[in-house]
Amino acid sequence: MDEFKELMGKCGIIMMNEETEELKMKLYRDNEGNLKGDGLCCYLKRESVGLALQILDDSDLRGHKLSVEIAKFSQRGEYRSQKKKKKKKKKSTQQKLLDWRPEKKDQQRKRNETVVIIKHLFHPTDFDEDATIITEIKDDLTMECNKFGEVKKVMIFDQHAEGVASVKFSTAEAADICILGLNGRWFAQRQLVATQWDGTTDYKIEETETEREARLQKWEEFLQKDDEPNKTENKEVSVDDKQEPTTAVNTTTAVT
């Protein structure tokens, strides 16, 4: 239950039963008491439901793909309308939580709050033999982050030992969603850390002259290796002009 609470809590405040002071969330079990694999979570704000659908649906948890959808409730028994006297209640703990606002409506958030710093995305040695991987990582990151909001700019700090990249969004709200969606996720056997940029830290690493020469030397060797003609190209190949090219291949689909 703690793991379920932590997972669903990423998207908002979980509703609480005022009488029992227990969170309104449930993991369903079968007749023998074993977990069935599905659960229910009630949020205090409707917006949290949409956020959970956007971030958690189709995500991975301990090797299992999650499916998140809006709960559907059906009425039990006959509905009887009864008018109850309205009583003034003191503000509950949940209402007090909702009363807290990080920023006033007429106050703009700081510019640095639109930038997300992502660490452990790669290791600098990944680019020693093929620098084009930098472009691939940048394109993949841009595509993934566009799910959270409009992306303005993506930077890859390929010399940083922590494998750092920065993503600038058009709004701070999109950056908030990105942090919720990427922080703690696994990428290429590395667990990502996504945080808000503090506005001052410079992640660009300046190369020394020796490091630059070594990098250029490796890149030149890679290009020379890539330009070497394939030894099999000089061999004669016998082709039967009457044989039609095949258009069929064998495919295997792994079902788990």
Buried (B, 14 or more C-beta within 10 A) or exposed (E): EEEBEEBBBBBBBBBBEEEEEEBBBEBEEEEEEEEEEEBEBBBBBEEBBBBBBBBBEEBEEEEEEEEBEEEEEEEEEEEEEEEEEEEEEEEEEBEEEEEEEEEEEEEEBEEBBBBBBBBBBBBBEBBBEEBEBBEEBBEEBEEBBEEBBEBEEBBBBBBBEBBBBBBBBEBBBBBBBBBBBBBBBEBEEBEBBBEBBEEEEEBEEEEEEEEEEEBEEBBEEBEEEEEEEEEEEEEEEEEEEEEEEEEEEEEEEEEE
